[in-house]
Amino acid sequence: MNEDILSSREDLRRGAIARREALTETARQALTTRLEVHLAKLLETLQPGCLAFCWPYRGEPDLRHFMARWLGADPSRQAALPVVLDRHRPLVFRPWSPGTRLVPDRHGIPHPPAGPEVVPQVVLVPLNAFDAAGYRIGYGGGYFDRTLAASEMVAVGVGFEIGRVNSALPQAHDRPMDWIVTEAGAGMSGDAVRRETSDKSG
């Protein structure tokens, strides 16, 4: 990828994060509450037994209370948080519930320091900038791209509409989300729709 595109992606990342961090706490909570309504309906359809999410970072939607409620509604459910064991390997996931002991990782994000690894059926992936095709711009580490490429997890991108862009300028290794959920609603990404249509026609 040429330097111009890399620079443009960095501009999109910085702009999306800046807009999100500029939200007041009241506005952010209101958007998150609306997002959670759509997310709950989608999860009723997907019915994961194990659902992974990310600890909120830099103004991302805070889904901790949502996850606690989701867990409490069915004792057979399991929640998980991602853990970075190696910068160049896929993420692993460890169980989480309210009260789980957490320690900060190299980025200062809390994660379970020990415990069994679990395999979620669905993972909620935070969005900085994102487009209708389901491509996102994260923080540049490629963790989720490697993880999704090595698994069959359903990827649900979660974020605010202020991060939506015409194109996230995807790189060859980028993995699109299967679903996008924002305060405006939940929908299958354009790329996922094309994959499903192709599978049915084949």
ABEGO torsion letter per residue (X at the ends): XBAAAAAAAAAAAAAAAAAAAABBAAAAAAAAAAAAAAAAAAAAAAGBABBBBBBBBGGBBBAAAAAAAAAAABAABBBBBBBBABAABBBBBBBBBBGBBBBBBAAGBBBBABEBBBBBABBBBBBBBBBAAGBBBBAGAGAAAAAAAABABBBBBBBBAAABBABAGBBAABBBBABBBBAAEBBBBAAAAAAAAAAAAX
